[in-house]
Amino acid sequence: MAKSSSLSYLLIAVGGGVIGFFAAQAMTPSVPPEPVPPEQVDREGDESAAFDGIERATLGERLRGEVTSASELNGKDGSRFERYVIALDEDDLIEVSLEGALQGVVALYDDQLQLLSSAETLRQKIDESGDYMLVVSGADAHSYGPFTLASRRFELSDSDSLTLGAPLDSWLQSDEQGYTFTIDEAGMYDIVMRSDEFDTYLVLEGPNGYYREDDDSAGNLDASIADFLAPGEYQLTARSAYGDGEGVFTLALSPRELPSDTQLRNAGELIPGESLNGWYSGEALTYELTLDETSIVTLNMSSDDFDTYLEVEGSGVSLSDDDGAGGTDSRINEQLLPGTYNVTARGYSNTASGLFELSTRAEPSEAEPEL
């Protein structure tokens, strides 16, 4: 392929999602579709012959098609497929998926018919300018129907600074990327890194030895740091969790506005029948629970910011829980004797941070607890 001086980035967004042609993933992950054997699409002679007679897709235009019983056949799994040629430039970033009734998949090949990418939402950075093959396939031998490919173009950011309230899209290629930002006013802030391509990871360093890191607090392998930040300059490192991720990611810094009636309590007495909000910043928070009679006690700790963890110590009891309330929320439900107990609320990781809710319930019980 001829090289191009174009530095533009490209995104082909084709909504809905399905993997195609030589697809390595499936609509149902446990039953991946069979790849189409290369000989079914290859042509003898030079590589350009492989694209002879194939309809062209144009960036920025919606392309409508249909997979029918007359479409080309994948002899390995019986699925049918349609293919298109699309011209792409060096340093383009493309994203492809499907809309429509077809339960299918999409994949991208170079002019040597080498598979570059296949996913429910396909993304690929282009190394060389030239023609590429885009293939839409049914998910299995029974998948037919109309589909639409839609495309759009946007520029990815190459900035190394992060601005409050201005999310940026960028590309990570098996390395880490560093950003700086300045906090002018002390307060609570959220930093979120999201990607459909890899497991994101954030490391934040700042004034007076401030240090936080996070892997999955935003859910779905997305990273988030939510914390109280003092004025000053901060250094943010965005990377994949294991150092080998590649693909598009979005990074955003925004102020955290708490509800006007929210009061934070990071210590003190727990009152049965009441709940409180606290803010975890890597240091365990300890509360005191006093029982006048034997009771069945239920403690729930929940957070949208981090994976919670609860501990109870006292009167010969030592209890702990990570995810007993479902998801990443914690719950301890236990019959306890009269006495005073220390309840520790923290994150599963001491690098996590954010807002949490802790509720307490105690129901009198006549039975003696098992010690």
C-alpha positions as CSV (number, residue, x, y, z in Angstrom):
1,M,0.0,0.0,0.0
2,A,1.2,3.6,-0.7
3,K,2.0,5.7,2.3
4,S,-0.1,8.9,2.9
5,S,0.8,12.1,4.8
6,S,-2.7,12.4,6.2
7,L,-2.7,12.7,10.0
8,S,-6.5,12.7,10.3
9,Y,-8.3,10.2,12.3
10,L,-11.4,8.5,11.2
11,L,-14.3,6.8,12.9
12,I,-16.7,4.7,11.1
13,A,-19.6,4.3,13.5
14,V,-22.2,1.7,12.5
15,G,-24.6,1.4,15.4
16,G,-25.7,-1.8,17.0
17,G,-23.2,-4.3,17.2
18,V,-22.1,-7.4,15.5
19,I,-18.9,-9.0,14.4
20,G,-18.3,-10.2,10.8
21,F,-16.8,-12.5,8.2
22,F,-13.6,-14.0,9.7
23,A,-15.2,-13.0,13.1
24,A,-13.4,-14.3,16.1
25,Q,-16.1,-13.3,18.5
26,A,-19.8,-14.0,18.4
27,M,-23.2,-12.5,19.5
28,T,-23.1,-15.3,22.1
29,P,-19.5,-15.5,23.4
30,S,-19.8,-19.1,24.4
31,V,-20.5,-20.1,20.7
32,P,-18.1,-18.1,18.5
33,P,-18.8,-18.1,14.8
34,E,-16.4,-20.0,12.5
35,P,-14.0,-17.9,10.5
36,V,-14.4,-17.9,6.8
37,P,-11.5,-19.8,5.2
38,P,-9.2,-17.4,3.4
39,E,-9.5,-19.4,0.1
40,Q,-13.1,-18.5,0.0
41,V,-12.3,-14.8,-0.6
42,D,-8.8,-14.9,-2.0
43,R,-8.1,-14.7,-5.7
44,E,-5.1,-16.0,-7.6
45,G,-2.7,-13.4,-8.9
46,D,-1.8,-10.1,-7.4
47,E,-3.6,-8.8,-4.3
48,S,-5.7,-6.2,-6.1
49,A,-7.6,-9.0,-7.8
50,A,-9.1,-9.9,-4.4
51,F,-11.1,-6.7,-4.6
52,D,-12.3,-7.0,-8.2
53,G,-16.0,-6.5,-8.6
54,I,-16.7,-5.7,-5.0
55,E,-19.1,-2.9,-4.1
56,R,-17.4,0.2,-2.6
57,A,-18.4,1.7,0.8
58,T,-17.8,5.5,1.2
59,L,-16.9,7.1,4.4
60,G,-19.6,9.5,5.6
61,E,-22.4,7.7,3.7
62,R,-24.9,5.2,5.0
63,L,-24.7,1.9,3.2
64,R,-27.6,-0.4,3.2
65,G,-27.4,-4.1,2.4
66,E,-28.9,-7.5,3.1
67,V,-27.5,-11.0,3.9
68,T,-29.7,-13.5,2.1
69,S,-29.5,-17.2,1.0
70,A,-28.0,-15.9,-2.2
71,S,-25.1,-14.2,-0.4
72,E,-21.6,-15.8,-0.4
73,L,-21.3,-18.9,1.8
74,N,-18.9,-19.6,4.6
75,G,-18.3,-23.3,4.1
76,K,-17.1,-23.8,7.7
77,D,-20.3,-22.8,9.5
78,G,-22.9,-22.2,6.9
79,S,-23.2,-18.5,7.5
80,R,-23.6,-16.0,4.6
81,F,-21.7,-12.8,4.1
82,E,-21.5,-9.6,2.1
83,R,-18.3,-7.7,1.5
84,Y,-17.3,-4.2,0.6
85,V,-14.1,-2.2,-0.3
86,I,-13.3,1.0,1.6
87,A,-10.4,3.4,1.1
88,L,-8.7,4.4,4.3
89,D,-5.7,6.6,5.0
90,E,-2.6,6.1,7.2
91,D,-3.3,7.0,10.8
92,D,-7.1,6.7,10.3
93,L,-9.0,5.3,13.2
94,I,-12.1,3.3,12.2
95,E,-15.0,2.0,14.2
96,V,-17.5,-0.3,12.5
97,S,-20.7,-1.9,13.7
98,L,-24.2,-2.7,12.4
99,E,-27.8,-1.5,12.5
100,G,-30.8,-3.3,11.3
101,A,-32.5,-6.7,11.6
102,L,-29.5,-8.8,10.8
103,Q,-28.0,-10.7,13.7
104,G,-24.5,-10.5,12.4
105,V,-20.9,-9.6,12.7
106,V,-18.4,-7.3,11.0
107,A,-14.7,-7.5,10.3
108,L,-11.9,-5.6,8.5
109,Y,-9.1,-7.1,6.3
110,D,-6.2,-5.5,4.5
111,D,-5.3,-6.0,0.8
112,Q,-3.4,-9.2,1.7
113,L,-6.7,-10.5,3.2
114,Q,-5.2,-10.5,6.7
115,L,-7.7,-10.0,9.4
116,L,-7.1,-6.7,11.3
117,S,-10.0,-6.5,13.6
118,S,-13.4,-8.1,14.5
119,A,-15.6,-7.1,17.4
120,E,-19.2,-6.1,18.2
121,T,-17.9,-2.6,17.8
122,L,-14.9,-2.8,15.6
123,R,-12.1,-0.3,16.0
124,Q,-8.8,-0.3,14.2
125,K,-6.0,2.2,13.6
126,I,-4.7,2.1,10.0
127,D,-1.0,1.8,9.4
128,E,-0.9,2.3,5.7
129,S,-3.1,4.1,3.1
130,G,-5.0,1.9,0.6
131,D,-8.1,-0.2,0.0
132,Y,-9.4,-2.5,2.7
133,M,-12.1,-5.1,2.8
134,L,-15.1,-4.7,5.1
135,V,-17.2,-7.9,5.6
136,V,-20.6,-8.3,7.1
137,S,-21.6,-11.8,8.1
138,G,-24.6,-13.6,9.6
139,A,-23.9,-14.8,13.2
140,D,-24.7,-18.3,12.1
141,A,-26.3,-20.4,9.3
142,H,-29.8,-19.1,10.2
143,S,-29.0,-15.4,10.3
144,Y,-30.4,-13.4,7.4
145,G,-31.8,-9.9,7.1
146,P,-31.2,-6.3,6.1
147,F,-28.5,-4.1,7.7
148,T,-27.1,-0.6,7.5
149,L,-23.5,0.6,7.8
150,A,-23.3,4.2,8.9
151,S,-20.1,6.3,9.2
152,R,-18.8,9.5,10.5
153,R,-15.4,11.3,10.9
154,F,-13.9,12.9,14.0
155,E,-10.5,14.1,15.2
156,L,-8.9,12.3,18.2
157,S,-7.1,14.6,20.7
158,D,-3.3,14.6,20.9
159,S,-3.4,17.0,23.9
160,D,-1.4,16.1,27.0
161,S,-3.5,18.3,29.2
162,L,-7.0,17.6,30.7
163,T,-9.6,20.4,31.0
164,L,-12.4,20.5,33.5
165,G,-15.7,19.7,31.8
166,A,-14.1,18.9,28.4
167,P,-13.8,15.1,27.8
168,L,-11.3,14.0,25.2
169,D,-11.1,11.0,23.0
170,S,-7.7,9.4,22.3
171,W,-5.9,6.3,21.2
172,L,-3.8,4.0,23.4
173,Q,-1.3,1.8,21.7
174,S,0.3,-0.7,24.2
175,D,1.7,2.2,26.3
176,E,0.7,4.7,28.9
177,Q,-0.3,8.3,28.2
178,G,0.3,11.2,30.6
179,Y,-1.8,14.3,31.2
180,T,-1.6,17.3,33.5
181,F,-4.4,19.4,34.9
182,T,-4.8,22.2,37.5
183,I,-7.3,22.4,40.3
184,D,-8.1,26.0,41.1
185,E,-10.7,25.5,43.8
186,A,-10.7,22.7,46.4
187,G,-13.6,20.3,46.0
188,M,-14.8,16.9,45.0
189,Y,-14.0,15.8,41.5
190,D,-14.5,12.8,39.2
191,I,-12.0,11.4,36.7
192,V,-13.3,8.6,34.5
193,M,-11.5,6.6,31.8
194,R,-13.7,4.4,29.6
195,S,-13.0,2.1,26.7
196,D,-14.7,-0.8,24.8
197,E,-11.3,-2.0,23.7
198,F,-9.3,-2.8,26.9
199,D,-9.3,-2.8,30.7
200,T,-8.5,0.8,31.7
201,Y,-6.3,2.0,34.6
202,L,-5.7,5.4,36.1
203,V,-2.9,6.7,38.3
204,L,-3.2,10.2,39.8
205,E,-0.5,12.1,41.6
206,G,-0.7,15.6,43.1
207,P,0.4,18.1,45.7
208,N,1.7,17.1,49.1
209,G,2.4,13.5,48.1
210,Y,-1.2,12.9,46.9
211,Y,-1.5,9.5,45.2
212,R,-4.5,7.5,44.0
213,E,-4.9,4.7,41.4
214,D,-7.9,2.7,40.2
215,D,-8.8,-0.2,37.9
216,D,-12.5,-0.9,37.6
217,S,-14.5,1.5,39.9
218,A,-16.5,2.9,37.0
219,G,-17.8,-0.6,36.1
220,N,-17.4,-2.7,33.0
221,L,-13.5,-2.6,33.3
222,D,-13.6,1.2,33.3
223,A,-11.5,3.2,35.7
224,S,-12.6,6.1,37.9
225,I,-11.1,8.2,40.6
226,A,-13.6,10.2,42.7
227,D,-12.0,12.3,45.4
228,F,-11.5,15.6,47.2
229,L,-8.8,17.5,45.4
230,A,-6.8,20.4,46.9
231,P,-5.7,23.3,44.6
232,G,-2.6,22.6,42.6
233,E,-1.2,20.7,39.6
234,Y,-1.9,17.0,39.1
235,Q,-0.3,14.4,36.9
236,L,-2.6,11.7,35.5
237,T,-1.4,8.5,33.9
238,A,-3.9,6.7,31.6
239,R,-3.1,3.1,30.6
240,S,-4.4,-0.4,30.4
241,A,-4.6,-2.6,33.5
242,Y,-1.9,-5.0,32.2
243,G,0.1,-2.7,30.0
244,D,-0.8,-4.4,26.7
245,G,-4.1,-2.7,25.8
246,E,-4.7,-0.9,22.6
247,G,-7.7,1.2,21.3
248,V,-9.9,4.2,21.7
249,F,-10.6,5.6,25.1
250,T,-12.4,8.6,26.6
251,L,-11.1,10.6,29.5
252,A,-13.1,13.1,31.5
253,L,-12.5,15.4,34.5
254,S,-15.7,16.9,36.1
255,P,-16.7,18.4,39.4
256,R,-18.7,16.2,41.8
257,E,-21.8,18.0,43.0
258,L,-23.3,16.4,46.0
259,P,-27.1,16.7,46.6
260,S,-27.8,19.8,48.7
261,D,-29.2,17.6,51.6
262,T,-26.2,15.3,51.7
263,Q,-24.0,15.5,54.8
264,L,-20.9,13.5,55.1
265,R,-20.1,11.5,58.3
266,N,-16.8,9.8,58.3
267,A,-16.9,8.7,62.0
268,G,-19.3,8.5,64.9
269,E,-22.2,6.4,66.1
270,L,-24.3,4.1,63.9
271,I,-28.1,4.4,64.7
272,P,-30.2,1.4,63.8
273,G,-32.9,2.3,61.3
274,E,-30.8,5.2,59.9
275,S,-28.3,5.5,57.0
276,L,-25.5,7.9,56.4
277,N,-23.2,9.1,53.6
278,G,-19.4,9.0,53.9
279,W,-16.4,9.8,51.7
280,Y,-13.7,7.2,51.3
281,S,-10.2,8.3,50.3
282,G,-8.1,5.3,50.8
283,E,-8.2,5.4,54.6
284,A,-10.5,3.1,56.5
285,L,-13.4,4.8,58.3
286,T,-14.5,3.5,61.7
287,Y,-18.0,3.8,63.3
288,E,-19.4,2.6,66.6
289,L,-22.5,0.4,67.0
290,T,-23.9,-0.2,70.5
291,L,-26.5,-2.9,71.1
292,D,-28.6,-3.0,74.3
293,E,-30.0,-6.5,73.5
294,T,-29.3,-9.5,71.3
295,S,-30.2,-8.5,67.8
296,I,-30.1,-9.6,64.2
297,V,-28.0,-6.8,62.7
298,T,-27.8,-5.9,59.0
299,L,-25.2,-3.5,57.7
300,N,-25.3,-2.4,54.1
301,M,-22.5,-0.4,52.4
302,S,-23.0,0.7,48.8
303,S,-21.2,3.0,46.3
304,D,-21.3,3.9,42.7
305,D,-17.6,4.9,42.9
306,F,-15.7,1.9,44.2
307,D,-15.9,-1.7,45.4
308,T,-16.9,-1.5,49.1
309,Y,-15.7,-3.6,52.0
310,L,-17.2,-4.0,55.6
311,E,-15.7,-5.3,58.8
312,V,-17.3,-5.7,62.3
313,E,-15.2,-6.3,65.5
314,G,-16.3,-6.6,69.1
315,S,-17.6,-8.9,71.9
316,G,-15.6,-11.8,70.5
317,V,-16.9,-11.3,67.0
318,S,-14.8,-10.7,63.8
319,L,-16.8,-10.4,60.6
320,S,-16.2,-9.1,57.1
321,D,-17.8,-8.9,53.7
322,D,-16.9,-7.8,50.2
323,D,-19.9,-8.2,47.7
324,G,-22.6,-9.7,49.9
325,A,-25.2,-7.1,48.8
326,G,-24.7,-7.8,45.1
327,G,-22.4,-6.3,42.5
328,T,-19.6,-4.5,44.4
329,D,-21.7,-3.6,47.5
330,S,-21.2,-5.1,50.9
331,R,-23.6,-6.6,53.5
332,I,-23.1,-8.2,56.9
333,N,-26.2,-9.9,58.4
334,E,-25.5,-11.5,61.7
335,Q,-27.0,-12.1,65.2
336,L,-25.0,-10.2,67.8
337,L,-24.9,-10.1,71.6
338,P,-25.4,-6.8,73.5
339,G,-22.2,-4.8,73.5
340,T,-20.2,-2.2,71.5
341,Y,-18.9,-3.0,68.1
342,N,-16.5,-1.2,65.7
343,V,-17.7,-1.1,62.2
344,T,-15.1,-0.4,59.6
345,A,-16.1,0.9,56.1
346,R,-13.5,1.0,53.4
347,G,-12.8,0.0,49.8
348,Y,-11.7,-3.4,48.7
349,S,-8.7,-1.6,47.4
350,N,-7.0,1.1,49.5
351,T,-6.4,3.1,46.2
352,A,-10.1,3.5,45.6
353,S,-12.1,6.6,46.6
354,G,-15.6,8.1,46.5
355,L,-19.0,8.5,48.0
356,F,-20.7,5.7,49.9
357,E,-23.9,5.0,51.8
358,L,-24.0,2.9,55.0
359,S,-27.2,1.8,56.5
360,T,-27.9,0.0,59.8
361,R,-30.8,-2.2,60.9
362,A,-31.2,-4.2,64.2
363,E,-34.1,-6.5,65.0
364,P,-34.3,-7.9,68.6
365,S,-33.7,-11.7,68.8
366,E,-34.4,-14.0,71.6
367,A,-32.2,-16.8,70.4
368,E,-28.6,-17.0,71.5
369,P,-26.1,-16.4,68.7
370,E,-23.6,-19.1,67.7
371,L,-20.1,-17.9,68.7
